[in-house]
Amino acid sequence: MTTSPRFLVASLVLAALGAGCGDELLTATFTSRIVQLDSCRRVGEGSEGCVRAEQLAERRLTILETEPGVFWLYGLPRDGVPERAILGSNDSEGGFLFVDQRVQTNSVTRCELTTRTELSLAVDPTAVDRVGVDACVGLVGRSVDTTSSSADCDTNVPPQAVVQTVRRRFEPPAPDGLCPTP
């Protein structure tokens, strides 16, 4: 049996946090550089088309563990709200998995709009020893934001479902960003 690096990192983080107080829960602020390279769209049964839409942002993110294995992630803007919370848990590799999905249905038109955010994150393996002490420790991983609308939402003829997907990469903070190097 092999052990993944992410599992080892998460185990080290949890061991370090629990040292001296076996049941201490994680509360820590992180800084990540979030890189979006493209945005993709699929109409009906057609193939997905992507356009380059490079965006870079650095964000301070806070993870608050409310009970063992139950985490809240704060700091990501969504739906016009600057810092919505996303509920998560440990993933199968010892990192964090955060998922938020909302479905809105118009009872008259039967138009259904689904928004889903999924983040798979882990603590930067080069900075595990600084978790909870240094806000410049990064969360690394990926996120996928998907917005789907049913064919009932489309006024074109013939109406078709539309899926918009934005994929992002989470990296350690850039030296010229929120965490400048001395």
C-alpha positions in Angstrom: 0.0 0.0 0.0 1.4 3.4 -0.9 0.6 6.6 1.0 0.0 9.8 -1.0 2.0 12.9 -0.3 -1.2 14.9 0.4 -2.2 12.3 3.0 1.2 12.6 4.7 1.0 16.4 4.6 -2.5 16.4 6.1 -1.4 13.9 8.8 1.5 16.1 9.7 -0.7 19.1 9.9 -3.2 17.4 12.1 -0.5 15.9 14.3 1.2 19.3 14.7 -2.1 20.9 15.6 -3.1 18.3 18.0 0.2 18.1 19.8 -0.2 18.7 23.5 -4.0 18.8 23.3 -5.3 15.7 21.5 -8.6 17.3 20.4 -7.6 20.7 19.2 -9.5 21.8 16.1 -8.0 23.5 13.1 -8.5 27.3 12.9 -6.0 28.9 10.5 -5.7 31.6 7.9 -4.0 30.9 4.6 -3.0 32.9 1.6 -3.3 31.5 -1.9 -2.7 32.7 -5.4 -5.7 31.7 -7.5 -5.1 31.3 -11.2 -7.9 31.1 -13.8 -6.7 30.4 -17.3 -9.9 29.8 -19.2 -13.7 29.6 -19.1 -15.6 26.9 -20.9 -19.1 26.6 -22.3 -21.2 23.7 -23.7 -24.5 24.2 -25.4 -26.9 21.2 -25.6 -25.1 18.1 -26.6 -22.3 20.0 -28.4 -18.7 19.9 -27.5 -17.2 22.2 -24.8 -15.6 25.3 -26.1 -13.1 27.3 -24.1 -11.9 30.8 -24.3 -8.7 32.2 -22.6 -9.8 34.4 -19.8 -6.7 34.7 -17.6 -7.3 36.1 -14.1 -5.0 36.2 -11.1 -6.0 37.0 -7.6 -4.5 36.5 -4.1 -6.9 35.7 -1.3 -6.7 35.3 2.4 -8.7 32.1 3.3 -9.7 30.9 6.7 -10.5 27.3 7.6 -12.4 26.7 10.8 -12.9 23.2 12.0 -16.1 23.1 14.0 -15.9 19.4 15.0 -13.5 16.7 14.0 -13.5 16.4 10.2 -16.1 19.2 9.6 -14.5 22.4 8.1 -15.8 25.8 7.0 -13.8 27.7 4.4 -14.2 31.5 4.4 -12.8 34.1 2.0 -14.0 33.3 -1.5 -16.4 35.7 -3.2 -19.5 34.0 -4.7 -22.9 35.3 -5.9 -22.0 38.9 -5.2 -21.2 38.2 -1.5 -17.5 39.0 -0.7 -16.9 36.1 1.7 -19.3 33.2 1.7 -18.7 30.2 3.8 -18.4 26.7 2.2 -18.9 23.5 4.2 -16.3 20.8 3.7 -14.6 17.7 5.0 -11.4 15.7 4.6 -11.0 14.2 1.2 -9.7 10.7 0.6 -6.1 11.9 0.3 -6.0 13.8 3.6 -6.7 17.3 2.1 -9.9 19.2 2.2 -13.0 18.9 0.0 -15.5 21.8 -0.1 -18.7 21.5 -2.1 -21.6 24.0 -2.4 -24.5 23.4 -4.7 -27.7 25.4 -5.1 -30.6 24.7 -7.4 -33.2 27.3 -8.3 -36.3 26.3 -10.2 -38.9 28.7 -11.6 -42.3 27.0 -10.9 -43.9 28.6 -13.9 -41.4 28.1 -16.7 -39.7 25.0 -15.1 -36.3 26.8 -15.8 -33.7 25.2 -13.5 -30.5 27.0 -12.7 -27.8 25.0 -10.8 -24.6 26.5 -9.4 -21.9 24.2 -8.0 -18.6 25.0 -6.5 -16.1 22.2 -5.7 -12.7 22.8 -4.2 -10.0 20.2 -3.6 -7.3 21.8 -1.4 -4.4 20.8 0.7 -1.9 22.7 2.8 1.3 23.7 0.9 3.6 20.8 1.7 6.6 23.2 2.0 5.0 25.1 4.8 3.2 22.6 7.0 5.2 23.5 10.1 3.9 27.1 9.9 0.1 26.3 9.8 -1.8 28.4 12.3 1.2 30.7 12.9 1.8 32.3 9.5 -1.1 33.5 7.4 1.3 33.3 4.4 1.0 29.5 4.3 -0.8 28.6 1.0 -3.6 26.2 0.2 -2.9 24.4 -3.0 -5.2 22.5 -5.3 -8.0 23.0 -7.7 -11.6 24.4 -7.9 -14.3 24.0 -10.4 -17.3 26.3 -10.7 -20.2 25.0 -12.8 -23.3 26.9 -13.7 -26.0 24.8 -15.6 -29.3 26.0 -17.0 -31.9 23.7 -18.3 -33.4 23.9 -21.8 -36.5 25.5 -20.2 -34.4 28.6 -19.5 -33.4 29.1 -23.2 -35.5 31.3 -25.4 -33.8 30.2 -28.6 -35.4 27.7 -31.0 -34.7 24.9 -30.3 -34.1 25.5 -26.6 -30.9 23.9 -25.2 -29.3 23.4 -21.9 -26.1 25.4 -21.2 -23.2 24.5 -19.0 -20.6 27.1 -18.1 -17.4 25.8 -16.3 -14.6 27.8 -14.8 -11.5 25.9 -13.5 -9.0 27.5 -11.2 -5.7 26.4 -9.7 -4.7 27.4 -6.1 -1.0 28.0 -5.6 1.2 29.3 -2.8 1.2 33.1 -2.5 3.3 35.1 -5.0 6.4 36.9 -3.5 5.1 40.2 -4.8 1.5 39.8 -3.5 0.0 39.8 0.0 3.1 38.0 1.4 6.1 39.9 0.1 9.5 38.3 0.6 11.9 40.3 2.9 
